[in-house]
């Protein structure tokens, strides 16, 4: 299957916005008097986060559609030939691919936790965007075709998020869920009484964004084919325009760029701090 350049392009925009925000966000954890708490930077951060997490949901759908037919064919082949290599089955199996993908992302998240613990002490990343994405892929990918599971979960998360927002001054949902262990509450987003973190993406409300991404993916694509001509038009424009193609390339390698750009920004500000 040819790459869906329209998705790479939109993801590339999110990555660029994310890098711009992090240039101004990281210094405050390095003892530098550079503020990232401005309306513009907060808008850039939120737009980037919503696009990125939504597209993870879209990609879950596309991966499911891509491998569903392959799985059926693989099962038939295994029935016909019991000596057929199981590596052929795994190479065409979406469940295996998604578990490996989630494990890879969670491993990277664990590395970021370790590195930020060494550099930023109590502010280290405990459950950041990579931890969140890895966990939610594992929780959601089996329900791509089951809107009767996705929609109730989505509604429940939005209700809990609404209650949390209303009760924000009293530690979110603590009065309703004080029986939940603090670490579990921190990850789920029910409440947070004591943990600090420079990057935190709790299940509530962010899983709702990924579920919406799954629903959007089902709306826009069928068997990895575009349902609407505007998507093909955007794809063609990306192919024809060199700047848009570079942005799409950025989106294609978003995971690697996410890991590397943190290191580059840290080194940049570290040098600035030493020379100042």
Secondary structure by P-SEA (a helix, b strand, c coil): cccaaaaaaaaaaaaaaaaaaaaaccccccccccccccaaaaaaaaaaaaaaaaaaaaaaaaaaaaaaaaaaaaaaaaaacccccaaaaaaacaaaaaaaaaaaaaaaaaaaaaaaaaccccccccccaaaaaaaaaaacccccccaaaaaaaaaaaaaaaaaaaaaccccccccccccccaaaaaaacccccbbbbccccccccaaaaaaaaaaaaaacccccccccaaaaaaaaaaaacaaaaaaaaaaaaaaaaaaaaaaaaaaaaaaaaaac
